[in-house]
Amino acid sequence: MIEPAQRIKEIPPYLFAGIEKKIAQALARGEDVISLSIGDPDLPAPESIIDALNGAARDAENHRYPSSAGLPSFRRAVSDYYAARFGVHDLDPETEVVALIGSKEGIANLSFCFIDPGDLALAPDPAYPVYRGGTALAGGSCYIMPLLAENGFLPDLDAIPREVAERARVMWLNYPNNPTGAVADPAFFEKAVAFARRYDILLAHDSAYAELTFDGCYAPSILQIPGAKDVCVEFGSCSKPFNMTGWRLGFMVGNAAAVRALSTYKSNVDSGVFQAVQLAGIAGLRDPQPIVERARQVYAARRDILVDGLNSLGWSLSKPKGTFYVWAPVPLGYDSGSFAEEVFEKTKVVLTPGAGFGRFGEGYFRAALTTEESRMAEAISRIRKAFGGFVF
């Protein structure tokens, strides 16, 4: 019998793989499914980006192997974007920027660069599962930093024991936050950078949703904090702001030693991003605001429909300031799995159980705003018809 490696036996199945299977099975039965589960934008990539791809794809020079570190022009565009968007003017595109096959790839692979078997990472909970998954695959373990409503879904860095902090090699943060929608301010980032400096930790910040904020809210870059590059890297993505999830294009910026380490790792395991996709990404990065402003308007309208609808059924939710997710407690009598299951069975509306994001996600569910307004309203209508209302 062929046995997989122990690391594969021990890692849990990826959360969204099971959800995708359930949706596919229901669709195969001819059922009308409304998915509020996976954060995959339904909006098309802008014509300017598509046109850039089409032109670049016809150039035979772009059919060759790309550099695993990324085109110099793409890395320069990322550096220029940081200067224009965040006022971070000192990113060296040669040594402090690396292109990624989507930010997920870089997030998972960074652990192989800084986590040896037995090492410790600090990971938020609830959180994007890849922080813990990448750590586990590299042979490390995670000390969990709970994200609690009473703390604004920010980790309490003062609660981390000194002996844990002294062992930690990497700390993961993510703001605007998936799944909670929380947005961190510069004061929190200052505290996090100081913590990383004190304990000689690489602080890895996932900033995939930086452009998706609402109601005048601004999401800073952690690299705006003076001295952050000494201990920090930040992950960005073209997926969410430019609706390019299937194109697989992202980047990591910041600490030069960490960029060099990830570039070395990538040179051994992948052959980079198709150059035409990188050139298309440049088209977005050079003039992002018209694109992201339209996305913000769409998601804000959907957010309002969903939150107002849930509140009419018994919830008392505030409208999230960031990401395209709504994070909500489950009603009395349910855990996150049983609530999502019963809603799906009775309404064919797919919600993501909070427990899939970690132990502290239990008691919540996540709903994505990646469904058009009429379907969002239909989802609320189905839930109201099936359940009437809920008690909390």
Phi, psi and omega in degrees: 000131180278121183254133174288165177298154182301325182297328179284324178296326187272336183281135181288157175302147180294132187311310190281346175296318178293321179295317179299322179295317180297318179297315181299319180295318179294319178296322179296334177276001179082017182275148181271098185264135171249111184264119172247032191258294191270137183279068182242106185305136176270353178285146180283156170297145182298151181301324181299323179286319178297317179297320178297320177297313182301315180295317182291327181292337179276352179271115184300335178299333181275001179271354182274171176303131173276169170286138178293339179276343179109154176299140174305323181291325176291316180295325175294321179297322177296315179300316179294322178299316179296324178293317183285320188275320188243354185072020177266101190260359189246024176279117178279114183296339181281322189241349187234017177220134173224136178281149182232155175275064191083146184294334178304318180301312181293321179299314180293318186283337180300327180298325179292341180273337187228355180243117171265162177308130181092350180285166186240138171240150174262121185231137177288160179206119008286155185195163169309125189296343187290335177299313180286321182296315178297320178299315181295318180296330178279357177095007180264182176227163184246136165267124188276131173255105183295138172255108187247147181302321184292344176255015182068024182059033170253143178289146176272094184294332179292341181274353180283121181301144182303318182294331175288312180301323181290336178274336190291141176258326185223143170236130181259132171228160182205105176216139351309144197265131168259116022253357195278341184081002181292150177239131179271149177258169182301328181298320177294317180298322177300317180294320180293318178296318178298321178298314181297321177297316184299322187250009177057053181249141170281118179266116182252114183252121178271111186245036186298335186253020186302328182274351185256081176229160189226165172058037178079004180287140180243131178259113180282164168269143177294339180285354172289341181284128180306131178080004184299324183299341179295333186225000190237148163232157179226137179259133174236164186216143171271353186295305189282312181289329186249008178058046184242036186302318182283349182281334178062078179214123176210192182199157170236137182228160175124224187313123187296322180295321178290320176298317179297318180296315180293323177298319178296315179300312183297325180297341179264345185235346177216172181242024172085182182265135174317126187300326179298324177292319177298318180294325174294320178299324177301321180300324176286315184294331181289332182213068189282332193297318176300326181289310186286331178294321176297317179297318178302316181297317180296311184291326178296319179295319178293319177304315182297319178298314184290312182294315178298322179294315178296320179296329177290345180260003176125347179286166174226067187265142165273155181279126182297148181269348184212166184066185172242046179233151169243127182249118190223146177288150176278155180292167175303142178092359182234154158256178187295322180290315182292326179292312180299322181293315182291322176298317180294315182297324185269337187231345187060029170261127185262120173245155179262120178298134182298332181299338177293345179261004178129172185300323183276002171273349178299140183094001179229166165226159176244136175238130180268148182265029186262036177226140186299160189303317183296324179285326175298314178295322178296322178299315178298318180299318179296317181295319179297317181295322183280327189240339183079289179193179185225159180247140182234000000 
